[in-house]
Amino acid sequence: MSGWHKSSWSDTGGHCVEVREHTAGADVRDTQNRNAGHLSFSPVEWAALVATAAR
């Protein structure tokens, strides 16, 4: 599994999310609240989210 990286969609004002992509999909967490857990997305869900965000 790859490591966490800051999303390119995050702004520089401290409102950031980190993403960890892997074969089972992707995980997303709040950079300021890393210990609060993360959301997990299947590959299909992650692809749909990325496609929608790119519009």
N, C-alpha and C positions, 0 to 999 in steps of 0.2 A: 504494500500500500504506500502510495506517495505521501509526502508530508503536507502540512497545511500551507496555503499561500493566500495572500490578500487578493480579493477579487478585483479585477480591473475595473469593475463598475463602482467600486467604493470611492467616496470622495475623500478629500484630505482633511476634512473638518472633524475627524474622529468618529464618524459614523461608518464603520467598516465591518465587512464580513470576511471570513476566511473560508476557503473551500479546500476540501481534500477529495480528489477524484480517485476512484478505484474501479476494479472490474465489476463490482456489484452496484455501481452508480456513483453517488457523490454525497458528501456530508458538508453541511454548512453550519457555521457558528458565528456568534457575535464576538468581534475582536476584544471588546471591552469587558465581556462577561464569559470568558472561555470556560470557566468552571460550571456554568449553568447548563452545559450539555450542548447538543447539536441536533439538527434535523437531518434525517437521512432520506435520500431520493433514489429510486430505482433508475436504471439507465434510461428507460422510456420517459419517466418523469423529469429527469435531469435534462434530457434532450429537448423536451417540450418547454421547460423553463428557460433554457438558454436561447432557444429559437424565438420565444416570445419577448425576452429581454432585448434581443438584437433588433427588434423592429423599430 
